[in-house]
Amino acid sequence: MDSISVLQSPSQSHSGDLLVFQTEPYSLHRLCEDCIGRNAWTLRHQLSWLPTKFQETVKKRISFFRTAAKSQGIHNPT
């Protein structure tokens, strides 16, 4: 069976799932958001120093990491 036939009529055991692989590293901006989000309690007094637009983004990351910590049973003081 040649490759054209395989593409035209995949076998019945073929999975319809799609896997997504990250092919490039996160941006420095995203890495900073994640670091602040993970360490919100430690940085709580400095968060107000961030630009307003960045504060909004960081609040979402903080919320994400709080939810993730709760679902994993990790105690988080925030």
Order of alpha helices (4+ residues) and beta strands (2+ residues): alpha-alpha-alpha
